[in-house]
Amino acid sequence: MAFSETGSLSLGSLLFQFTAADKIMPGTCEPAAVPEFDEDEKPDIHTLLLITAGTGTLRVADETFFCAPDKCYMIPPGTSYRLRMDSDRCLTYYRITCRIVYCQGTHTALYLKPLVLGRVEWSVYPFARAVRLADLLTESEPSGELQHFYRQLQFQELMGFLLEHNVNSPEPSSCTHAVENSIRYIQEHYRRPITVKFLAEQARVPHWQYSTIFQELTGKKPLDYLNELRIEKAKEWLRTTREPLREIARRVGFADEYYFNRRFRQVTGITPRQYSQSVQKRTRIRDWTGHEVEIPALPRRIIYHGETFGDLAVLGVEAIGGGYPWINQTRRLKSPVKDIGFPINPAVTEALKPDLIIVSSDDESQYDTLRGIAPTLTFDSFAPLDERIGLLGTILGRRREAENWLARYEEKAAAMWSRLRASLQPDETASVFTFARDRFFVMGTIGLSSMLYHPDGFRPAGRTRRLLDKKLSYLELLPEEIKDYAGDRIFMLLPTDAGSRSAATEFMRSPLWTELRAVRSGRCYAVEADEWNFADATTTEKFLDELPRLLGKEQIVPPHGGVQPGRKPEES
C-alpha cells in the first residue's frame, strides 16, 4: 500500500497537525453536505469520520458507503462529501480534521493526496480504542500552550493507531498486532492449557507490555478474558446437555471441577448446577400496568428501555439494548449496548433476540408489539429508588445483590448527610428548577430533587410540598411564581439545547432570579441537566460524592452559555 502515485513517499516524511475535533450527536445542527471546493481555494484539510451509532450513507466524490457503528473514513483534501442519516437511525460520529506536511530535506509542502490510495474506508480494531482517543480530542478546549501541545500528542497517538491497521509495512508486525493475533489464538484454542507467559512468548512481546496491551484491547486481563470465554462456552454445554460437570469442565479447558465451579460462580454469581436448573425455570411477575407475565428465572439477554437504565449496573447486570440518551448517561458499561430507538424500533429489537424486555411505558399498543418478540414487562421508572432496585432484583434473579446495594447506599447516604449537617440549617429547604422549550418548570418527584429530599437531607420549599404529596414529577410555572417555590438553596438544571439554555441564562439575569434570598446569599447552583437530572442508581450513587463538592461553590451561567463557578448571578 503506497502513500503516493509513485509509491515512493514514506510515512516518516509526513508531519501531522491536529486542527479540530467535534462529536456530532442527534439534535445538533450539522450541515447535510460539504460543498465542492473551487480549485483556486486549494483546501488543505484531511477529514476523519468515526461512526459510533446510527446508520446512513456517505458519498465521497463518486463513491457511496453504508455508514454504521464501528466504521471509519478518511477523506482527503479538496474532496466533497455528503453524509445522510437514515430517517429513524440518527448518526452519532466524531469528525476530526488535520493538516499533513511533507518534508524532504529542507523542502516542506502541504500533502494533499489520500494517505492510502484508493481507500476512503479504513480498518480499525478495536474500535473502542479509537473512540477513547477521539474522546480525549473532543474534551474542553485546552486552556494553555502546554495543553495544546498535549492535545497534538493525543492526536498523533490516534493517527499512529489508525495507520497501524491501514498501511502495509515490510517491518515485523507491531506489538498491538501481535497481541491481537494472540487473542484470536485464545478464541480458537481456549480448551488447551494457556498461561500469560506462553501467550507473551508466542507474541514475542515482553510480559509486562503484553498484559498492558491486552487489557487496552479487551478491557480485561489475559487470564480473566480466557476464563470468561471458557465460562461462556460452558454455559452452552449446560444449556444443551446433561453431561457431568467434570466432563464439561474438561471440554472447555478447566483442569479440575472444583476450580471450574469457583470460577463459574465468580463470573456469574451462581454455581454451574444452579445455572443449568435456571435456564429451564421460569417465574411469574405482575408488572407496573397489571400484566401477569411469565419470564425466565435468570434472563440473560435483557433490553431495558427507560430513564433509569443505570439501575442495572449496580446489580451487575448488562443489557443488550436500551434507549439513547439513557445508555449514554451510564458510564459503567463494559459491553456495547444497542440503541433500539425512541420510539422503539421493533425490527431492531427483534434482531437482538432478547429473552426479556423491560419498558418504562404504559403504551398498550407498543406493549402488544413487543410481547410478540419476547416476554415484556412494563416498569415504573419514576418509582422510589428502593422500590425499583428491589423489584429489579426479583425480576432479574439478583435479590441478594439488590439488598446488599441498598444497604450500602443507605449507609453511605446517611454518612454524607451527617457530614453536611454541620453546614446546613435545621429543616433547610431546597428547590430545583429548569427550562424546556422556553417553558419554566419546578421539579417534584424525579431527577435531582428526588435525591435532595432525603429524610436526613433538604425539605421541599413552599408549594413544592404539594407536588410531592400528589406524586407529581414536575409542574410548569410562570416565571413570576418562582418566589412561591424557591427554597433556602436553589438548583437550576441547565438544558443541553441552545434555546432552552438561552432562556435559562436570560432568566438568571432577571430581577425575578437575582432578588431571591438564596441567590443574594450565594446559595444557588447551576448544574448540567444531562449529568444531574437522572435518578437512576448509578447517578444517585455518584451524587453522594458530588453534592458535598457542589455545595462548596456558587455557579452561574455566563453569556457564552457554560457553567462558571465563583460569582453570583447579579454580578454577571
Backbone torsions as a table, in degrees:
resi	resn	phi	psi	omega
1	MET	NA	131.0	-171.7
2	ALA	-110.5	166.0	177.6
3	PHE	-102.6	-10.7	-179.3
4	SER	-144.0	172.6	-178.4
5	GLU	-63.1	-29.4	179.9
6	THR	-89.4	-13.2	-178.8
7	GLY	77.1	9.7	-174.3
8	SER	-95.8	-10.9	-175.9
9	LEU	-78.5	128.4	-178.6
10	SER	-98.4	151.1	179.2
11	LEU	-61.1	-33.1	-178.9
12	GLY	-66.1	-12.8	-179.4
13	SER	-95.0	5.6	-177.9
14	LEU	-109.2	137.8	174.5
15	LEU	-114.3	132.4	-176.5
16	PHE	-107.5	126.6	179.3
17	GLN	-119.6	114.5	177.5
18	PHE	-65.7	136.4	178.1
19	THR	-117.3	-42.4	-177.6
20	ALA	-163.2	158.0	176.5
21	ALA	-148.5	136.6	177.7
22	ASP	-136.5	149.2	168.9
23	LYS	-108.1	115.0	-177.5
24	ILE	-95.3	123.5	-176.2
25	MET	-126.5	161.9	177.0
26	PRO	-54.1	133.9	179.5
27	GLY	99.6	-15.4	178.0
28	THR	-83.6	156.8	179.9
29	CYS	-85.3	112.3	-176.5
30	GLU	-132.8	126.8	178.2
31	PRO	-56.9	145.1	-179.9
32	ALA	-70.3	-24.5	-177.1
33	ALA	-156.6	160.6	171.7
34	VAL	-100.4	124.3	-174.6
35	PRO	-69.7	163.9	174.3
36	GLU	-62.6	144.7	178.7
37	PHE	-92.9	146.6	169.4
38	ASP	-72.2	143.8	179.8
39	GLU	-60.8	-33.2	-177.5
40	ASP	-67.4	-24.0	-177.5
41	GLU	-73.0	-28.6	-178.1
42	LYS	44.4	63.5	179.9
43	PRO	-60.4	144.5	-172.5
44	ASP	-120.2	16.6	-172.8
45	ILE	-101.1	127.6	168.7
46	HIS	-90.5	137.8	-175.9
47	THR	-120.0	126.9	178.0
48	LEU	-108.8	129.5	176.5
49	LEU	-117.2	128.4	176.1
50	LEU	-119.8	112.7	-176.6
51	ILE	-88.6	126.6	-178.7
52	THR	-114.0	-20.4	-179.9
53	ALA	-158.6	153.7	178.1
54	GLY	85.2	178.3	178.5
55	THR	-137.8	160.4	179.2
56	GLY	177.0	-163.3	178.0
57	THR	-129.1	145.9	177.4
58	LEU	-122.2	121.7	176.4
59	ARG	-108.9	119.0	179.2
60	VAL	-117.8	112.7	-174.4
61	ALA	54.3	-115.6	-177.6
62	ASP	-102.9	7.3	-179.1
63	GLU	-104.6	145.2	176.9
64	THR	-121.5	133.9	-178.8
65	PHE	-123.9	144.1	173.5
66	PHE	-85.1	121.2	-178.0
67	CYS	-92.3	135.1	178.3
68	ALA	-155.0	166.2	179.0
69	PRO	-54.5	145.4	178.6
70	ASP	75.4	17.4	176.3
71	LYS	-99.4	147.9	-176.5
72	CYS	-135.2	135.2	-178.5
73	TYR	-134.2	137.5	175.6
74	MET	-118.3	114.8	-174.6
75	ILE	-105.8	121.8	-176.4
76	PRO	-74.5	165.6	-179.9
77	PRO	-60.1	151.0	174.9
78	GLY	72.8	10.2	-178.2
79	THR	-109.0	124.3	178.3
80	SER	-75.2	147.2	173.6
81	TYR	-142.6	151.0	-179.9
82	ARG	-132.3	121.6	-178.5
83	LEU	-110.4	116.1	-179.5
84	ARG	-115.7	136.6	-179.7
85	MET	-95.3	143.6	169.9
86	ASP	-63.0	143.3	-170.9
87	SER	-58.2	-34.9	-176.8
88	ASP	-107.7	9.7	-176.9
89	ARG	-134.8	70.7	-176.2
90	CYS	-57.7	137.4	-177.5
91	LEU	-82.5	143.6	165.4
92	THR	-120.2	128.6	-177.4
93	TYR	-156.6	161.4	174.1
94	TYR	-100.0	138.8	173.6
95	ARG	-121.5	117.1	-176.0
96	ILE	-124.8	131.8	-178.0
97	THR	-120.9	153.9	179.9
98	CYS	-155.5	164.0	168.2
99	ARG	-108.6	149.1	177.8
100	ILE	-124.9	131.0	-178.2
101	VAL	-114.2	131.5	177.1
102	TYR	-93.5	129.5	-178.8
103	CYS	-120.9	128.0	175.5
104	GLN	-138.1	102.0	-174.8
105	GLY	63.6	-123.2	178.1
106	THR	-92.5	-3.0	-178.5
107	HIS	-87.8	133.8	174.3
108	THR	-132.5	148.5	178.1
109	ALA	-157.9	153.3	175.5
110	LEU	-67.0	136.1	178.0
111	TYR	-95.5	115.8	-170.9
112	LEU	-113.1	3.6	-178.4
113	LYS	-92.7	168.8	174.7
114	PRO	-62.3	143.4	176.5
115	LEU	-67.3	-39.1	177.8
116	VAL	-123.4	111.1	-174.5
117	LEU	-60.4	134.0	174.2
118	GLY	78.9	5.6	-177.5
119	ARG	-134.7	116.8	172.3
120	VAL	-95.1	-41.0	178.9
121	GLU	-83.4	124.3	-177.7
122	TRP	-106.4	152.9	174.6
123	SER	-84.9	146.3	174.4
124	VAL	-154.3	129.6	177.4
125	TYR	-154.4	132.4	-6.7
126	PRO	-77.4	140.6	-176.9
127	PHE	-63.0	-30.9	-179.0
128	ALA	-59.5	-32.2	179.6
129	ARG	-68.3	-41.2	177.2
130	ALA	-61.8	-39.2	179.3
131	VAL	-65.4	-41.3	178.6
132	ARG	-60.2	-42.3	179.7
133	LEU	-68.9	-38.4	177.6
134	ALA	-64.8	-36.9	177.2
135	ASP	-57.9	-41.0	179.9
136	LEU	-61.6	-35.8	-177.7
137	LEU	-75.4	-20.9	-178.2
138	THR	-101.5	7.3	175.4
139	GLU	-67.1	179.3	-176.3
140	SER	-53.5	152.3	-176.8
141	GLU	-58.8	133.3	178.5
142	PRO	-55.6	142.2	-174.4
143	SER	-95.4	-9.3	-178.3
144	GLY	-153.3	176.1	-177.0
145	GLU	-61.7	-42.0	-178.4
146	LEU	-64.0	-38.6	178.5
147	GLN	-65.9	-36.9	175.6
148	HIS	-62.9	-38.3	178.5
149	PHE	-63.8	-45.0	179.2
150	TYR	-63.6	-35.5	177.9
151	ARG	-62.4	-38.6	176.0
152	GLN	-62.4	-40.9	179.5
153	LEU	-63.8	-40.0	178.0
154	GLN	-62.6	-39.2	177.9
155	PHE	-66.1	-40.5	178.1
156	GLN	-59.5	-39.3	179.4
157	GLU	-63.8	-42.0	177.9
158	LEU	-62.4	-47.0	-178.9
159	MET	-64.5	-39.6	177.4
160	GLY	-60.9	-41.6	179.0
161	PHE	-62.8	-43.4	-179.5
162	LEU	-69.1	-41.3	-179.3
163	LEU	-65.7	-32.3	176.3
164	GLU	-52.9	-37.0	-174.2
165	HIS	-92.1	-7.2	-170.9
166	ASN	-129.9	-0.4	179.4
167	VAL	-121.1	119.7	175.3
168	ASN	-70.4	140.2	-178.8
169	SER	-139.3	140.6	176.8
170	PRO	-72.5	-9.1	-178.9
171	GLU	-75.3	162.4	177.7
172	PRO	-60.2	157.3	-179.8
173	SER	-58.1	147.0	179.5
174	SER	-69.4	167.3	177.3
175	CYS	-59.1	-38.9	-179.7
176	THR	-62.8	-45.0	177.7
177	HIS	-61.6	-39.9	-179.0
178	ALA	-62.8	-41.9	179.3
179	VAL	-69.5	-36.9	176.0
180	GLU	-59.7	-42.2	177.5
181	ASN	-62.6	-37.5	-179.2
182	SER	-69.8	-30.4	174.8
183	ILE	-64.7	-40.8	177.0
184	ARG	-64.5	-35.0	177.1
185	TYR	-61.6	-44.0	178.8
186	ILE	-60.4	-43.6	-177.7
187	GLN	-63.2	-31.0	-177.9
188	GLU	-91.2	-26.2	-172.2
189	HIS	-126.4	32.0	-177.0
190	TYR	-61.5	-19.2	-179.1
191	ARG	-73.1	-21.5	-175.3
192	ARG	-81.3	158.5	172.5
193	PRO	-65.2	123.2	-176.2
194	ILE	-133.5	132.0	174.4
195	THR	-121.7	161.5	177.8
196	VAL	-64.6	-37.3	178.8
197	LYS	-59.8	-44.4	179.2
198	PHE	-62.2	-44.9	-178.4
199	LEU	-63.7	-42.4	-179.7
200	ALA	-65.0	-42.1	179.5
201	GLU	-66.4	-40.0	178.8
202	GLN	-63.1	-38.2	-179.7
203	ALA	-81.7	-11.0	-176.6
204	ARG	58.1	44.6	178.1
205	VAL	-126.0	135.3	177.8
206	PRO	-52.3	143.3	-174.4
207	HIS	-51.9	-49.3	-177.0
208	TRP	-63.7	-37.8	-178.8
209	GLN	-73.8	-36.5	179.5
210	TYR	-58.5	-50.0	-177.8
211	SER	-62.6	-38.6	179.7
212	THR	-64.5	-47.3	-179.8
213	ILE	-65.5	-41.5	-179.1
214	PHE	-59.0	-45.5	-178.5
215	GLN	-67.9	-33.5	177.8
216	GLU	-67.6	-36.7	-178.5
217	LEU	-75.5	-37.9	-171.8
218	THR	-111.9	-16.6	-174.2
219	GLY	79.7	5.7	-177.4
220	LYS	-136.7	156.2	172.7
221	LYS	-71.7	153.7	-175.2
222	PRO	-53.8	-48.4	-177.1
223	LEU	-70.6	-33.4	175.2
224	ASP	-63.8	-42.1	178.0
225	TYR	-61.1	-46.5	-179.4
226	LEU	-61.5	-47.7	-177.0
227	ASN	-67.0	-37.0	178.3
228	GLU	-68.7	-35.4	174.8
229	LEU	-63.4	-44.4	178.5
230	ARG	-62.1	-39.4	179.1
231	ILE	-63.6	-42.2	178.7
232	GLU	-62.1	-39.9	176.8
233	LYS	-66.1	-38.2	178.8
234	ALA	-63.5	-36.8	178.7
235	LYS	-59.4	-39.1	179.2
236	GLU	-61.4	-42.2	177.9
237	TRP	-66.1	-41.2	-179.0
238	LEU	-65.9	-31.5	179.7
239	ARG	-76.4	-29.0	-168.2
240	THR	-114.8	-7.6	-178.3
241	THR	-136.2	169.5	173.8
242	ARG	-117.3	28.9	179.9
243	GLU	-66.9	152.1	177.1
244	PRO	-59.8	151.3	-178.8
245	LEU	-59.9	-37.1	-179.0
246	ARG	-63.2	-33.5	179.4
247	GLU	-73.2	-41.0	177.5
248	ILE	-63.7	-41.8	177.7
249	ALA	-57.5	-45.0	-179.3
250	ARG	-64.8	-40.0	-176.9
251	ARG	-63.7	-30.4	-176.2
252	VAL	-102.3	4.6	171.6
253	GLY	106.6	3.3	177.3
254	PHE	-87.2	136.0	-174.7
255	ALA	-71.7	-32.1	-179.6
256	ASP	-145.4	159.1	-174.6
257	GLU	-67.0	-35.8	-178.3
258	TYR	-62.8	-47.8	-179.9
259	TYR	-64.8	-37.8	176.8
260	PHE	-59.8	-46.9	179.0
261	ASN	-59.3	-44.8	-176.8
262	ARG	-64.8	-46.5	179.9
263	ARG	-65.0	-40.5	-179.0
264	PHE	-60.2	-43.4	-179.1
265	ARG	-68.9	-36.6	177.6
266	GLN	-60.7	-40.0	-175.4
267	VAL	-80.0	-41.5	-171.2
268	THR	-105.2	-19.5	-176.9
269	GLY	87.7	-4.3	177.7
270	ILE	-136.6	166.3	179.4
271	THR	-81.3	162.5	176.8
272	PRO	-56.9	-39.7	-179.0
273	ARG	-66.5	-41.1	177.0
274	GLN	-62.6	-39.1	178.3
275	TYR	-63.4	-45.1	-179.3
276	SER	-58.6	-40.6	-180.0
277	GLN	-72.6	-37.0	-174.6
278	SER	-69.2	-31.6	-177.2
279	VAL	-68.3	-17.3	176.8
280	GLN	-96.7	-16.7	-175.8
281	LYS	-87.1	153.3	174.6
282	ARG	-137.5	158.6	-179.8
283	THR	-133.6	156.2	-177.6
284	ARG	-107.4	130.3	-177.2
285	ILE	-125.9	138.4	171.4
286	ARG	-96.7	119.7	-173.2
287	ASP	-88.9	-176.3	-173.5
288	TRP	-56.5	-40.9	-175.6
289	THR	-99.5	13.9	170.5
290	GLY	97.4	2.0	178.0
291	HIS	-73.6	138.4	171.1
292	GLU	-94.6	114.4	-171.3
293	VAL	-124.8	132.6	174.7
294	GLU	-91.5	121.9	-175.7
295	ILE	-127.2	162.0	174.8
296	PRO	-60.6	143.1	179.3
297	ALA	-63.7	-34.4	177.9
298	LEU	-132.2	78.4	-179.0
299	PRO	-62.2	143.7	-177.0
300	ARG	-115.3	-34.0	-178.2
301	ARG	-110.3	89.5	-169.4
302	ILE	-105.7	133.2	168.0
303	ILE	-107.9	127.1	179.3
304	TYR	-124.3	110.1	-176.2
305	HIS	-114.0	96.1	-178.7
306	GLY	-177.6	169.2	-174.6
307	GLU	-64.3	-27.6	-175.2
308	THR	-101.4	42.1	178.4
309	PHE	-54.2	-33.7	-178.4
310	GLY	-67.1	-9.5	175.7
311	ASP	-61.4	-34.2	-175.4
312	LEU	-63.7	-37.8	-173.0
313	ALA	-60.4	-38.5	-176.6
314	VAL	-72.0	-15.7	176.1
315	LEU	-94.4	1.3	-179.1
316	GLY	73.7	25.7	-178.0
317	VAL	-108.1	134.5	176.7
318	GLU	-111.7	123.5	176.9
319	ALA	-84.0	156.4	175.5
320	ILE	-97.0	-15.7	-179.2
321	GLY	-151.2	156.5	180.0
322	GLY	-170.8	-162.1	-177.9
323	GLY	-120.8	138.3	173.8
324	TYR	-78.6	137.4	11.9
325	PRO	-97.7	9.3	-175.2
326	TRP	-65.6	-32.9	175.2
327	ILE	-62.8	-47.4	-176.1
328	ASN	-62.5	-28.0	-178.5
329	GLN	-69.9	-26.1	-174.6
330	THR	-89.3	121.4	-174.4
331	ARG	-92.4	-11.2	-172.5
332	ARG	-88.0	7.8	-173.3
333	LEU	-64.7	128.1	176.9
334	LYS	-94.2	-29.2	-177.2
335	SER	-124.4	153.8	178.2
336	PRO	-60.8	143.1	178.2
337	VAL	-119.1	129.1	-176.6
338	LYS	-78.7	131.1	173.7
339	ASP	-78.7	116.5	-178.3
340	ILE	-95.3	8.5	171.5
341	GLY	92.4	165.7	175.0
342	PHE	-146.2	104.4	5.1
343	PRO	-67.8	165.3	-174.8
344	ILE	-63.4	134.4	176.8
345	ASN	-92.0	109.5	-176.4
346	PRO	-60.2	-36.8	-178.6
347	ALA	-64.6	-44.5	178.3
348	VAL	-64.3	-40.9	179.9
349	THR	-61.8	-47.3	-178.0
350	GLU	-64.8	-35.7	-178.8
351	ALA	-63.3	-23.8	179.8
352	LEU	-77.9	-13.0	179.7
353	LYS	53.3	56.7	-179.4
354	PRO	-72.9	155.2	170.0
355	ASP	-105.5	-3.5	173.8
356	LEU	-157.4	134.8	175.8
357	ILE	-120.0	128.5	176.7
358	ILE	-118.5	123.8	-177.8
359	VAL	-128.5	137.5	178.2
360	SER	-94.0	63.1	-177.7
361	SER	-150.0	143.8	176.8
362	ASP	-103.7	20.7	179.1
363	ASP	-73.5	106.4	-175.8
364	GLU	-68.1	-32.7	177.9
365	SER	-63.5	-45.7	177.2
366	GLN	-63.2	-40.8	-179.7
367	TYR	-59.9	-44.4	-179.3
368	ASP	-61.2	-36.6	178.0
369	THR	-67.6	-46.0	-174.8
370	LEU	-69.8	-36.6	-177.7
371	ARG	-68.9	-16.3	172.7
372	GLY	-75.8	-12.5	179.0
373	ILE	-95.7	-45.0	-178.1
374	ALA	-162.7	163.3	174.1
375	PRO	-51.9	130.0	-172.6
376	THR	-127.2	134.1	176.9
377	LEU	-118.7	135.6	167.6
378	THR	-85.8	148.5	-170.3
379	PHE	-143.3	132.8	179.9
380	ASP	-84.5	97.6	-177.5
381	SER	-74.8	-9.7	177.5
382	PHE	-97.0	4.9	176.4
383	ALA	-66.8	158.4	177.3
384	PRO	-55.7	152.0	-175.3
385	LEU	-54.2	-48.4	-175.8
386	ASP	-64.8	-35.5	177.7
387	GLU	-66.3	-44.5	-178.7
388	ARG	-62.6	-49.5	-176.1
389	ILE	-65.5	-40.0	178.2
390	GLY	-62.0	-43.9	-179.8
391	LEU	-68.1	-41.6	177.7
392	LEU	-62.1	-37.6	176.5
393	GLY	-58.5	-39.6	178.1
394	THR	-69.5	-46.3	-177.6
395	ILE	-62.2	-41.9	-171.3
396	LEU	-97.3	7.5	-179.6
397	GLY	68.5	33.4	-177.1
398	ARG	-127.8	43.5	-176.8
399	ARG	-61.9	-45.0	-177.9
400	ARG	-63.1	-42.9	178.5
401	GLU	-62.2	-39.6	179.6
402	ALA	-64.4	-45.8	-179.9
403	GLU	-62.7	-43.6	-179.0
404	ASN	-64.4	-42.8	-178.9
405	TRP	-65.8	-44.0	-179.7
406	LEU	-61.6	-38.9	178.8
407	ALA	-64.6	-43.7	179.2
408	ARG	-65.3	-41.1	-178.8
409	TYR	-63.5	-46.8	-179.0
410	GLU	-62.6	-38.3	178.3
411	GLU	-64.6	-43.4	-179.7
412	LYS	-68.4	-39.4	179.2
413	ALA	-64.6	-43.8	179.3
414	ALA	-61.2	-39.9	179.5
415	ALA	-65.9	-40.5	-180.0
416	MET	-64.6	-48.7	-179.0
417	TRP	-65.4	-31.2	176.6
418	SER	-64.5	-41.3	178.7
419	ARG	-67.0	-36.0	-178.5
420	LEU	-76.6	-19.2	-173.1
421	ARG	-55.4	-35.8	-177.8
422	ALA	-64.5	-26.9	-177.7
423	SER	-99.9	0.5	179.2
424	LEU	-110.5	148.8	175.5
425	GLN	-80.6	153.2	176.1
426	PRO	-57.0	134.1	179.7
427	ASP	54.7	35.1	178.7
428	GLU	-65.4	140.5	-176.1
429	THR	-105.2	160.3	178.9
430	ALA	-144.5	153.8	177.5
431	SER	-137.8	150.3	178.3
432	VAL	-126.5	127.3	-179.3
433	PHE	-125.7	160.4	174.1
434	THR	-159.3	169.1	173.7
435	PHE	-117.5	143.2	173.5
436	ALA	-143.7	119.8	-178.0
437	ARG	52.1	46.8	178.2
438	ASP	66.4	11.9	177.4
439	ARG	-106.2	144.8	-172.3
440	PHE	-102.5	133.1	-175.9
441	PHE	-133.5	148.3	165.4
442	VAL	-106.6	138.6	-175.2
443	MET	-91.1	144.3	-178.2
444	GLY	-112.9	-95.2	-170.1
445	THR	-93.7	1.0	-175.1
446	ILE	-120.6	165.1	172.4
447	GLY	66.3	-143.9	-174.9
448	LEU	-57.9	-40.8	-176.8
449	SER	-61.9	-35.3	179.7
450	SER	-64.3	-25.7	178.2
451	MET	-84.7	-33.5	-179.8
452	LEU	-70.3	-36.3	-176.2
453	TYR	-85.2	68.2	179.3
454	HIS	-96.7	150.6	178.2
455	PRO	-51.5	-33.3	178.8
456	ASP	-99.9	6.2	-173.9
457	GLY	-108.5	-137.9	-177.3
458	PHE	-79.5	159.7	173.8
459	ARG	-103.4	149.5	175.3
460	PRO	-65.9	144.4	-174.2
461	ALA	-96.9	141.9	171.4
462	GLY	48.7	-127.7	-176.6
463	ARG	-75.7	-4.7	178.2
464	THR	-60.2	-29.5	178.8
465	ARG	-55.4	-35.0	-179.1
466	ARG	-63.5	-35.8	178.9
467	LEU	-62.2	-43.7	-178.2
468	LEU	-68.3	-40.2	179.2
469	ASP	-62.1	-35.9	179.9
470	LYS	-89.9	1.1	-178.5
471	LYS	56.9	41.7	177.8
472	LEU	-88.2	135.2	-179.2
473	SER	-70.3	-37.3	-179.1
474	TYR	-164.4	169.1	179.9
475	LEU	-145.2	132.0	176.8
476	GLU	-76.6	136.9	-179.1
477	LEU	-123.6	158.4	161.7
478	LEU	-80.0	142.4	-177.5
479	PRO	-51.4	-37.1	-177.4
480	GLU	-70.8	-10.7	177.9
481	GLU	-82.4	-4.1	-174.5
482	ILE	-58.0	-32.7	-177.0
483	LYS	-63.1	-25.7	-179.9
484	ASP	-80.5	-10.2	-176.8
485	TYR	-121.9	-7.7	-174.3
486	ALA	-75.5	135.3	-179.1
487	GLY	-102.3	-171.6	177.0
488	ASP	-64.5	-29.1	173.6
489	ARG	-128.2	144.1	-177.0
490	ILE	-126.2	135.8	176.8
491	PHE	-118.8	126.3	176.4
492	MET	-108.0	119.5	177.1
493	LEU	-84.1	119.3	-176.7
494	LEU	-88.4	117.4	-179.4
495	PRO	-68.4	161.0	179.0
496	THR	-85.7	-30.3	-177.3
497	ASP	-75.8	144.0	-170.3
498	ALA	-61.1	-41.5	-176.9
499	GLY	-63.4	-48.7	-179.6
500	SER	-66.7	-37.2	-180.0
501	ARG	-66.0	-40.1	177.8
502	SER	-63.1	-40.2	178.5
503	ALA	-62.6	-41.2	178.2
504	ALA	-64.2	-42.0	-179.6
505	THR	-61.3	-47.3	-179.3
506	GLU	-63.8	-41.6	-179.5
507	PHE	-62.3	-37.6	-177.8
508	MET	-74.1	-5.5	173.2
509	ARG	-99.8	-7.1	-174.2
510	SER	-85.1	158.7	177.1
511	PRO	-60.0	-30.1	178.6
512	LEU	-56.3	-32.4	179.5
513	TRP	-91.5	-50.9	-170.7
514	THR	-67.0	-20.6	-179.8
515	GLU	-90.5	-1.5	176.7
516	LEU	-67.4	144.5	-177.7
517	ARG	-59.6	-41.6	-178.6
518	ALA	-62.9	-36.5	-179.9
519	VAL	-70.9	-45.4	-179.8
520	ARG	-62.1	-31.0	-179.0
521	SER	-90.8	3.8	177.0
522	GLY	76.6	24.8	-179.1
523	ARG	-113.1	49.5	175.8
524	CYS	-124.0	145.4	-171.8
525	TYR	-138.0	125.6	175.8
526	ALA	-102.0	122.1	-177.2
527	VAL	-131.3	155.5	-178.7
528	GLU	-73.4	125.6	-178.4
529	ALA	-61.6	-37.6	-176.5
530	ASP	-75.6	-1.8	174.5
531	GLU	-110.9	-31.8	-171.6
532	TRP	-109.7	-19.9	-172.6
533	ASN	-95.5	38.8	171.8
534	PHE	-118.6	144.2	-178.9
535	ALA	-115.8	19.0	176.5
536	ASP	-68.2	163.9	-173.9
537	ALA	-63.0	-36.7	-179.6
538	THR	-64.3	-46.9	178.6
539	THR	-66.2	-40.7	179.9
540	THR	-60.7	-39.4	178.7
541	GLU	-65.6	-41.6	177.8
542	LYS	-63.4	-35.9	-180.0
543	PHE	-55.3	-36.5	-178.4
544	LEU	-63.7	-28.6	177.3
545	ASP	-86.5	-34.7	-171.9
546	GLU	-85.0	-32.8	-174.8
547	LEU	-59.7	-46.8	179.2
548	PRO	-57.9	-36.3	178.1
549	ARG	-69.4	-39.4	-179.0
550	LEU	-64.2	-41.6	-176.7
551	LEU	-68.4	-11.8	179.4
552	GLY	-87.5	2.6	-179.5
553	LYS	-145.3	158.7	176.6
554	GLU	-103.5	148.8	-177.8
555	GLN	-137.0	148.6	175.7
556	ILE	-137.5	175.7	173.1
557	VAL	-108.5	107.2	178.5
558	PRO	-74.4	174.5	-175.2
559	PRO	-55.7	-32.2	-176.9
560	HIS	-77.1	-7.3	172.4
561	GLY	99.0	-7.2	178.5
562	GLY	-86.1	-179.2	178.8
563	VAL	-101.3	126.2	-177.8
564	GLN	-125.6	119.3	-179.0
565	PRO	-79.6	157.5	164.6
566	GLY	106.2	-7.3	178.4
567	ARG	-131.8	154.7	177.6
568	LYS	-85.1	152.3	-178.2
569	PRO	-56.1	-35.8	-177.4
570	GLU	-70.4	-12.8	180.0
571	GLU	-87.3	-12.0	-174.9
572	SER	-78.8	NA	NA
